Amino acid sequence: MITYALIFAAGCYGLALLMNLWRIVKGPNPADRILALDTMVIDVIALLVLYGIWQGTAIYFEAAMLVAMVGFVSTVAYCRFMLRGDIIE
C-alpha cells in the first residue's frame, strides 16, 4: 500500500515540477520566475525524500538537506541580484 502512495506522491510532485517549469518559461516578471525556481527546489527535495523512503536508505535525506541549503542560498542570491544589481557588496 505504501508503494502506491509513494508512486502517487511522486507523480504529483513530477506534475508540479512541470507546472513550475511552465511558469519559469511564461512568467510575466522576474519575481514569478524566482518563486517558481524556489518551488522547484521544494519539489526536488520532496522527490528525494520520497525516493529515500522507497529505497529505505538515509543517503537521499542527506542529499535533500544539501539541495535545501543550495536552494536557499541561490534564491537569496538571485533576489539580491534582482534588487541591487550585484550579489556581493
C-alpha positions as CSV (number, residue, x, y, z in Angstrom):
1,M,0.0,0.0,0.0
2,I,2.9,2.4,0.8
3,T,4.2,1.8,-2.7
4,Y,1.0,3.1,-4.3
5,A,1.1,6.2,-2.1
6,L,4.8,6.8,-3.0
7,I,4.0,6.5,-6.7
8,F,1.0,8.8,-6.4
9,A,3.0,11.4,-4.5
10,A,6.0,11.2,-6.9
11,G,3.6,11.7,-9.8
12,C,2.0,14.7,-8.1
13,Y,5.4,16.3,-7.5
14,G,6.5,15.5,-11.0
15,L,3.5,17.3,-12.3
16,A,4.3,20.2,-10.0
17,L,7.8,20.3,-11.5
18,L,6.3,20.6,-15.0
19,M,4.0,23.4,-14.0
20,N,6.8,25.3,-12.3
21,L,8.9,24.9,-15.5
22,W,6.0,26.3,-17.4
23,R,5.9,29.3,-15.0
24,I,9.6,29.9,-15.5
25,V,9.2,30.0,-19.3
26,K,6.0,32.0,-19.3
27,G,6.5,34.1,-16.2
28,P,5.3,37.7,-16.7
29,N,8.0,39.1,-14.5
30,P,11.3,38.0,-12.7
31,A,9.5,37.7,-9.3
32,D,7.3,34.9,-10.7
33,R,10.4,33.2,-12.1
34,I,12.2,33.4,-8.7
35,L,9.2,31.9,-6.9
36,A,8.9,29.1,-9.5
37,L,12.6,28.3,-9.0
38,D,12.2,28.2,-5.3
39,T,9.1,26.0,-5.6
40,M,11.0,23.7,-7.9
41,V,13.7,23.3,-5.2
42,I,11.0,22.3,-2.7
43,D,9.6,19.8,-5.2
44,V,13.0,18.2,-5.8
45,I,13.5,18.0,-2.0
46,A,10.2,16.2,-1.7
47,L,11.1,13.8,-4.6
48,L,14.4,13.0,-2.9
49,V,12.7,12.2,0.4
50,L,10.1,10.1,-1.3
51,Y,12.8,8.2,-3.2
52,G,14.7,7.7,0.1
53,I,11.6,6.2,1.7
54,W,11.1,3.9,-1.2
55,Q,14.7,2.7,-1.2
56,G,14.9,2.5,2.6
57,T,18.2,4.4,2.8
58,A,19.2,7.6,4.5
59,I,21.6,8.9,1.9
60,Y,18.8,10.6,0.0
61,F,17.7,12.5,3.1
62,E,21.2,14.0,3.3
63,A,21.1,14.8,-0.4
64,A,17.8,16.6,0.3
65,M,19.4,18.7,3.0
66,L,22.2,19.7,0.6
67,V,19.6,20.7,-2.1
68,A,17.7,22.7,0.5
69,M,20.8,24.6,1.6
70,V,21.9,25.3,-2.0
71,G,18.4,26.2,-3.0
72,F,18.1,28.7,-0.1
73,V,21.4,30.4,-0.9
74,S,20.6,30.6,-4.6
75,T,17.2,32.1,-4.0
76,V,18.6,34.8,-1.7
77,A,21.4,35.5,-4.2
78,Y,19.0,35.8,-7.1
79,C,16.7,38.1,-5.2
80,R,19.6,40.3,-4.1
81,F,20.8,40.4,-7.7
82,M,17.3,41.5,-8.9
83,L,17.0,44.2,-6.2
84,R,20.5,45.7,-6.2
85,G,22.2,44.6,-9.4
86,D,25.0,42.8,-7.6
87,I,25.3,39.9,-5.2
88,I,28.5,40.8,-3.2
89,E,28.9,44.3,-1.9
